[in-house]
Amino acid sequence: MSDHVTTNDNATPNDTRIAVLLMAYGTPRTRDEIEPYYTDIRRGRAPTPEQLADLTARYEALGGTSPLAARTEAQRDALQAALDAAAPGRYHVALGLKHAEPKIEGAVDELAAQGFRHIVGLVLAPHFSSFSIGQYLDRARAAAEPHGITITGIESWATEPAFVEFIAADLRSKLAAMPANTKVLFTAHSLPQRIIDAGDPYPTELRATAEAVAAAVGLGQWSNWAIAWQSAGRTPEPWLGPDILQVIDELADAEHDAGGPRGVVVSAVGFVADHLEVLYDLDIEAAARAAQHGLAFARTACVNADASVMAALAQRVIEAG
């Protein structure tokens, strides 16, 4: 077999094209996949029956499984379409997942088998952390090294203008339908506090997004918006806070003061697709907590496969490649 493997319609050798490894967390596609998925998250330790029942119940509340798998595939297709429009035949987008198939390592092996010699790594998360984006890129590089494949990683797109404007536009729309006294809470997935104490830039990354969106919407810091964290792991060690549910409770207490908040809009800018941490932790749990306190509640949309954001990410890939 020739070293110049060709697997594209334009008959261009893959060793002269650029592969894009689009990386994401992954999710179970069926009920039968929930336990192995949970076991993978727990680094090979099977969950207890109680833990498995709790996670399964959360998926049941969404209809049995999460829509994340389909959302991630749609994001891949949208990124491929944007790249094809900008540079026909130049790029090939493949998915690599952290906790589900196709795994990152398997995706790199497949790209190597197809003859690709260079990969641009892009994670479907805007904010750099050594615990998230750093781990994805490290796994990709470790898998690529035996093949002699080079990897360029896109480490952050926290203040990508198209991303900021997508969130800002939907936030303006949501606020227009809310009470005058409404607090905006920008959220992302919590991380163990020890990672932050070691100097990880994750909180700074989230704040950069929040400040950019708030400026675009015209919100005053603290009086109109704040940062909260969500979906902390169920481990004994401390996790980054304050938690979104705690903040909602505090907002309800503030309502008793003159001019206190009477509504809350959550903007989950740490997530770019509808999945369990958004559809359950926010749309069900956080919404219920707000309702208990008589607070109006809304959430801004996730990016999912928005064409403008995917086109901007395509441009970042082109600049990186």
C-alpha positions as CSV (number, residue, x, y, z in Angstrom):
1,M,0.0,0.0,0.0
2,S,1.2,3.5,-0.8
3,D,2.1,5.8,2.1
4,H,-0.1,8.4,0.4
5,V,-3.4,7.0,1.6
6,T,-6.4,8.7,0.0
7,T,-9.9,8.4,1.5
8,N,-11.6,11.6,0.2
9,D,-13.7,12.5,-2.8
10,N,-11.1,15.0,-4.0
11,A,-8.4,12.3,-4.4
12,T,-6.0,14.4,-2.3
13,P,-3.4,12.3,-0.4
14,N,-4.3,12.4,3.3
15,D,-0.7,13.0,4.3
16,T,-1.0,16.4,2.7
17,R,-4.4,17.1,4.3
18,I,-5.1,18.1,7.9
19,A,-7.1,16.0,10.3
20,V,-9.2,17.7,13.0
21,L,-9.8,15.7,16.1
22,L,-12.9,17.1,17.7
23,M,-13.0,16.0,21.3
24,A,-15.9,15.8,23.7
25,Y,-16.9,14.1,26.9
26,G,-19.1,11.4,25.5
27,T,-22.4,9.9,26.8
28,P,-24.2,6.6,26.9
29,R,-26.3,6.1,23.8
30,T,-28.6,3.5,25.4
31,R,-29.6,2.4,28.9
32,D,-27.3,-0.6,28.6
33,E,-24.3,1.7,28.2
34,I,-25.0,3.7,31.4
35,E,-23.1,1.3,33.7
36,P,-19.9,0.9,31.5
37,Y,-19.9,4.7,30.9
38,Y,-20.1,5.3,34.6
39,T,-17.4,2.7,35.3
40,D,-15.1,4.5,32.8
41,I,-15.7,7.9,34.5
42,R,-14.7,6.2,37.8
43,R,-11.5,4.9,36.2
44,G,-12.5,1.3,36.0
45,R,-14.3,1.1,39.3
46,A,-17.9,-0.1,38.9
47,P,-20.5,2.2,40.6
48,T,-22.5,0.9,43.6
49,P,-26.1,-0.1,42.9
50,E,-27.2,3.1,44.5
51,Q,-24.9,5.3,42.4
52,L,-26.0,3.5,39.2
53,A,-29.7,3.9,40.2
54,D,-29.3,7.6,40.8
55,L,-27.6,8.2,37.5
56,T,-30.1,6.1,35.7
57,A,-33.0,8.0,37.3
58,R,-31.5,11.2,36.0
59,Y,-31.4,9.9,32.5
60,E,-34.9,8.6,32.9
61,A,-36.0,12.1,33.7
62,L,-34.8,13.1,30.3
63,G,-36.5,10.2,28.5
64,G,-33.9,7.4,29.1
65,T,-30.7,8.9,27.7
66,S,-29.1,12.2,26.9
67,P,-29.2,13.9,23.5
68,L,-25.5,14.6,23.8
69,A,-24.3,11.9,21.4
70,A,-26.5,13.3,18.6
71,R,-25.6,16.9,19.5
72,T,-21.9,16.1,19.3
73,E,-22.2,14.4,16.0
74,A,-24.1,17.4,14.7
75,Q,-21.3,19.7,15.9
76,R,-18.8,17.5,14.0
77,D,-20.9,17.7,10.8
78,A,-21.3,21.5,11.2
79,L,-17.6,22.0,11.7
80,Q,-16.8,19.8,8.7
81,A,-19.3,21.8,6.6
82,A,-17.7,25.1,7.7
83,L,-14.2,23.9,6.9
84,D,-15.3,22.6,3.5
85,A,-16.8,26.0,2.7
86,A,-13.6,27.8,3.7
87,A,-11.1,25.3,2.3
88,P,-12.6,22.5,0.2
89,G,-10.9,19.1,0.5
90,R,-8.3,20.4,3.0
91,Y,-9.7,19.2,6.3
92,H,-11.2,16.0,7.7
93,V,-13.0,16.1,11.0
94,A,-13.1,13.0,13.3
95,L,-14.7,12.6,16.8
96,G,-12.7,11.5,19.8
97,L,-14.5,11.0,23.1
98,K,-13.2,10.9,26.6
99,H,-15.7,8.3,28.1
100,A,-17.5,6.7,25.2
101,E,-16.7,5.3,21.8
102,P,-15.0,6.4,19.6
103,K,-12.3,7.0,22.3
104,I,-9.6,9.6,21.6
105,E,-7.0,7.0,21.3
106,G,-9.0,4.9,18.8
107,A,-9.8,8.0,16.7
108,V,-6.1,8.9,16.5
109,D,-5.2,5.3,15.5
110,E,-7.8,5.5,12.7
111,L,-6.5,8.8,11.4
112,A,-3.0,7.3,11.3
113,A,-4.3,4.3,9.4
114,Q,-5.9,6.7,6.9
115,G,-2.5,8.3,6.3
116,F,-2.9,11.6,8.1
117,R,0.4,13.1,9.4
118,H,-0.9,16.2,11.2
119,I,-3.9,16.8,13.5
120,V,-5.4,19.9,14.9
121,G,-7.0,19.1,18.3
122,L,-10.2,21.0,19.3
123,V,-12.2,20.4,22.4
124,L,-15.9,21.1,22.7
125,A,-15.3,23.2,25.8
126,P,-14.4,26.9,25.7
127,H,-12.4,27.2,28.9
128,F,-8.9,25.8,29.4
129,S,-8.2,23.7,32.5
130,S,-5.4,21.1,32.9
131,F,-8.2,18.8,34.2
132,S,-10.3,19.1,31.1
133,I,-8.9,20.5,27.8
134,G,-5.4,19.7,29.0
135,Q,-6.2,16.1,29.6
136,Y,-7.9,15.7,26.2
137,L,-4.9,17.2,24.3
138,D,-2.4,15.1,26.4
139,R,-4.3,11.9,25.5
140,A,-4.3,12.8,21.8
141,R,-0.6,13.6,21.8
142,A,0.2,10.4,23.6
143,A,-1.8,8.4,21.1
144,A,-0.2,10.3,18.1
145,E,3.4,10.0,19.2
146,P,3.9,6.3,18.2
147,H,2.5,7.1,14.7
148,G,4.9,10.1,14.3
149,I,1.8,12.4,13.9
150,T,2.2,16.0,15.0
151,I,-0.7,17.7,16.9
152,T,-1.5,21.4,17.3
153,G,-4.0,22.0,20.1
154,I,-6.5,24.8,20.4
155,E,-6.4,25.4,24.2
156,S,-9.1,28.0,24.7
157,W,-11.9,29.9,22.9
158,A,-13.4,31.5,26.0
159,T,-13.7,34.9,24.4
160,E,-14.3,33.9,20.8
161,P,-16.5,36.8,19.5
162,A,-19.0,34.5,17.8
163,F,-19.4,32.5,21.0
164,V,-19.8,35.6,23.1
165,E,-22.4,37.1,20.8
166,F,-24.4,33.9,20.6
167,I,-24.7,33.9,24.4
168,A,-25.3,37.6,24.6
169,A,-28.1,37.6,22.0
170,D,-30.0,34.8,23.7
171,L,-29.4,36.4,27.1
172,R,-30.9,39.7,25.9
173,S,-34.0,37.8,24.7
174,K,-34.4,35.9,28.0
175,L,-34.0,39.1,30.1
176,A,-36.7,40.9,28.1
177,A,-39.2,38.3,29.3
178,M,-38.0,38.3,33.0
179,P,-38.9,40.6,36.0
180,A,-37.0,43.9,36.2
181,N,-35.0,42.6,39.2
182,T,-33.3,39.6,37.7
183,K,-29.8,38.2,38.4
184,V,-27.8,36.5,35.7
185,L,-25.6,33.6,36.9
186,F,-22.9,32.4,34.6
187,T,-22.0,28.8,35.3
188,A,-19.6,26.0,34.4
189,H,-18.8,22.5,35.7
190,S,-17.1,22.6,39.1
191,L,-13.7,21.1,39.6
192,P,-11.9,19.8,42.7
193,Q,-10.6,22.8,44.7
194,R,-7.1,21.2,44.8
195,I,-6.8,21.8,41.1
196,I,-7.6,25.5,41.4
197,D,-5.3,25.8,44.4
198,A,-2.5,24.6,42.2
199,G,-3.0,27.6,39.9
200,D,-5.2,26.2,37.2
201,P,-6.6,29.1,35.1
202,Y,-10.1,27.6,34.8
203,P,-11.9,30.2,37.0
204,T,-10.1,33.1,35.2
205,E,-11.2,31.6,31.9
206,L,-14.9,31.4,33.0
207,R,-14.7,35.0,34.3
208,A,-13.3,36.2,30.9
209,T,-16.4,34.8,29.2
210,A,-18.8,36.2,31.8
211,E,-17.3,39.6,31.6
212,A,-17.4,39.6,27.8
213,V,-21.0,38.6,27.7
214,A,-22.0,41.0,30.5
215,A,-20.3,43.9,28.6
216,A,-22.1,43.0,25.4
217,V,-25.5,42.9,27.2
218,G,-24.8,45.9,29.4
219,L,-24.9,44.2,32.8
220,G,-23.3,45.7,35.9
221,Q,-21.0,43.3,37.8
222,W,-22.5,41.8,41.0
223,S,-25.6,44.0,40.9
224,N,-26.8,42.2,37.7
225,W,-24.6,39.1,37.4
226,A,-22.3,36.7,39.2
227,I,-20.5,33.4,38.8
228,A,-21.7,30.1,40.2
229,W,-20.6,26.5,39.8
230,Q,-22.6,23.4,39.2
231,S,-22.5,19.6,38.9
232,A,-19.8,19.0,41.4
233,G,-18.6,15.4,41.7
234,R,-19.8,13.3,44.6
235,T,-16.5,12.9,46.3
236,P,-15.3,13.8,49.9
237,E,-12.8,16.4,48.7
238,P,-13.9,20.1,48.4
239,W,-15.1,21.3,45.0
240,L,-15.1,24.8,43.6
241,G,-18.0,26.9,44.7
242,P,-20.4,28.5,45.3
243,D,-22.8,25.9,44.0
244,I,-25.7,27.1,41.8
245,L,-28.3,25.8,44.2
246,Q,-26.7,27.7,47.2
247,V,-26.6,30.9,45.1
248,I,-30.3,30.6,44.3
249,D,-31.1,30.1,48.0
250,E,-29.1,33.3,48.7
251,L,-30.9,35.2,46.0
252,A,-34.2,34.2,47.5
253,D,-33.0,35.6,50.9
254,A,-32.0,38.8,49.2
255,E,-35.5,39.1,47.8
256,H,-36.8,40.0,51.2
257,D,-34.7,43.2,51.0
258,A,-36.0,46.2,49.1
259,G,-35.4,45.7,45.4
260,G,-34.0,42.2,45.8
261,P,-33.9,39.8,42.9
262,R,-37.2,38.4,41.7
263,G,-35.8,36.3,38.9
264,V,-32.7,34.4,37.9
265,V,-31.3,33.6,34.4
266,V,-28.7,30.9,34.3
267,S,-26.2,31.1,31.4
268,A,-24.3,27.8,31.4
269,V,-21.4,29.1,29.3
270,G,-19.2,26.2,30.4
271,F,-21.2,23.8,28.3
272,V,-21.7,24.0,24.5
273,A,-24.3,21.2,24.0
274,D,-27.6,20.1,25.7
275,H,-26.8,17.2,28.0
276,L,-27.4,15.9,31.5
277,E,-25.6,18.7,33.4
278,V,-27.8,21.3,31.6
279,L,-31.1,19.5,31.0
280,Y,-31.2,17.9,34.5
281,D,-29.0,19.9,36.9
282,L,-30.3,23.2,35.6
283,D,-33.7,22.7,33.8
284,I,-35.0,20.4,36.5
285,E,-33.0,20.8,39.7
286,A,-32.1,24.5,39.6
287,A,-35.5,25.4,38.1
288,A,-37.3,23.6,40.9
289,R,-35.2,25.3,43.6
290,A,-36.0,28.7,42.1
291,A,-39.7,27.8,42.0
292,Q,-39.6,26.8,45.7
293,H,-38.6,30.4,46.4
294,G,-41.0,32.0,44.0
295,L,-38.2,33.2,41.7
296,A,-38.8,33.4,38.0
297,F,-36.3,31.1,36.2
298,A,-34.8,30.9,32.7
299,R,-31.7,29.5,31.0
300,T,-29.8,30.7,27.9
301,A,-29.5,28.3,25.0
302,C,-26.4,26.1,24.4
303,V,-24.4,26.5,21.3
304,N,-25.1,23.0,20.0
305,A,-24.4,23.2,16.2
306,D,-24.9,27.0,15.7
307,A,-23.5,27.8,12.3
308,S,-21.9,31.1,13.3
309,V,-20.0,29.6,16.2
310,M,-19.0,26.5,14.2
311,A,-17.7,28.8,11.4
312,A,-15.6,30.7,13.9
313,L,-14.2,27.5,15.3
314,A,-13.4,26.4,11.7
315,Q,-11.4,29.6,11.3
316,R,-9.5,28.9,14.5
317,V,-8.7,25.4,13.1
318,I,-7.4,27.0,9.9
319,E,-5.3,29.4,11.8
320,A,-3.9,26.6,13.9
321,G,-3.3,24.2,11.1
